[in-house]
Amino acid sequence: MFSRRRLLAGATALGGAAFLPSIAHAKGSVAAAIYPGTWEEAFRAIVAPALKKKDSVDLELQPLFAVDQVAKAKAARGAPPFDAFVLDPGPRITAIQDGLFDKIDIKKISNASKLPAGLVDEWGVGVNAQVVGIAYNPKKVPAPKGWKDLFSEPWVSRLGLTGFQTTFGTVSLIEIAKVFGGSETNIEPALVELKKVLPKIAAVGQPAAMPSLFQQGQCDVMYTNTQTVATLKGRGVDIEFVKPETGAITFLTTLHIAKGATDVENAYKYIDIVAGKEVQEALTKPPYNFIPVNKDVPVPSYLPMKSLDEMSSFVRHDWAKINPLRAGWIEKFNKEMAK
Amino acid sequence: MRTMTPPSPDGAASPADGGGKRSVLAEWQLALPLALAFASIFLAPLLMLVGVSFFNDEKITQPGFGQWAKFLGDPFSYKVIADTMLLGLKTVCATIVIGYPLALIYLDASPRLQKVLIFIIVMPLLLSVVVRTFAWIVVLGREGVVNTLLLQLGIISEPLRLLQTELGLVISLTQIEMPLMLLPLISVMSRLDPNLRDASSALGASRWRTLFKVIVPLSMPGLVAGCLLVFASSTTAFISQTVIGGVRLIYLPLLIWQQSLVVFNWPFAAVVSLTLLVSVLTVVSALSYLGRRSGGYVHG
């Protein structure tokens, strides 16, 4: 299928230099990669109309998981299929190392001053924070206090796990490793403990399947983010979020401009509007339940913190250290968990 | 481009087209676009895949056999290959056991009922595999339809573990892949001459004897085609395998996904992909060889 963007790219190539200035200055469109599911729905419903209204720019969303975006941009070798990435910390580091981003000119993001320190750097802009902890079904099991509880009854036989494929899975397993004596670079203790209780565990699933498994009662405890909890709650599922006693985990979701992007100016407008108060506020509302990053937006009451500043005490991870080890961890998890 | 000239009424080539040789050439040229498309969108990527597998590093800069050595030197790989092939074979067996009687019912049904049956058979294909797969979570889950029913009937006291087991996966794949077995089977069986069955019973054969000596051998081409499709499709059914089977049941497609999209080790992913391709082709060739032999038996 030919998208408008591909046609434009084709026209540019065919039309030659004479066409270039007019296309470059067209209000036109911006192609942005977006996570499938809630993110896509939310950006289609809120960001696209806002961008159209304010800047007359059409937002074309391409649903792709973070790893798929990096894989596609790498495979495209300099002619990325979209102008803007949305990434978690792990894939972000990979993309920086592979030179897939253009540097950000902070002056072009008018809302940058409204974001807490550390959210904007030379490579991208943090537009959403995720908070990861433990979710449980209050009708089936008592509230666990922390990661260690997940390995004893009554939780262990109702526990749903995911591996190292996702950011939230990786950081949760690291935190589990830490309570059993491991560290950010040593997840061995987590695997040892998991192996001991493996026959009892209710489910070891694909990350995307976990909300369904929880909803269907296949498992009643799992590690996940506040957004999943809020969304499931909105659907009437009995679910509560617990901040583990060792601290909730947080990481940023960042927007980036792809190197070789065709609509760089529009990509800036897109990033700016996502960081803006109106969009951030709308995104925090059900059924989207995003965590806001703009200081002018109040923090929703169900979140485990009162203000954005409080999040500085949450657990963070260094993905530059994690990334090189992750392939080995995934392999190990496969072998240890395989039936 | 040359145009094809219609043959003259007496069947001989007209002098204008320069004889039969030229029309053969024209036919060959007609196949050219397909051949080019096939070469560019299938053969070239396949060759690239083979090429990429012979690199030692993730950045694809150092040629070598390192990834092959790593994969083939790990006993875990053989377990995964065997599990994947076994899953395919189990699904094939289950689809035959359920599908074949269904095809027989179809054969004996009235034309009106046949229409209803074909609709029911094709219906799963109209739904996305993702939807069908997630529906199976609802059916097989701890509080799913099957467990609730069995608990209420008092047959079991504790919910059965069906999700994330190979049994549950085979059950769901059987339903998901069933149209691929039934459609070729029915298309072959409905072409069988009904007189053959009558002749068989007139000659004194029982219904079972007629089934095994006449109908099954004659329907073999459809059965083999169905087996090939179900096998190839179930061994590569990544979504169903990972969502219903969970990640403790490890099959080759999961390894490919992890290596290509999570850790970006494309050479290793290429090695696993080629292994899957070769293993599936081996079993598929064996199945079609068996099919040809049984076909020979019917006519021999």
Interface residues (C-beta under 8 A of the other chain):
Chain A: F65 V67 D68 V70 A71 K74 T94 T162 G163 F164 Q165 A202 A203 V204 G205 Q206 A208 A209 S212 L213 Q216 G217 Q218 R326 A327 I330 N334 K335 M337 A338 K339
Chain B: F76 K79 F134 I137 V138 G141 R142 E143 G144 L163 Q164 E166 T242 V243 G246 V247 R248 L249 I250 L255 Q258 S260 L261 V262 V263 F264 N265
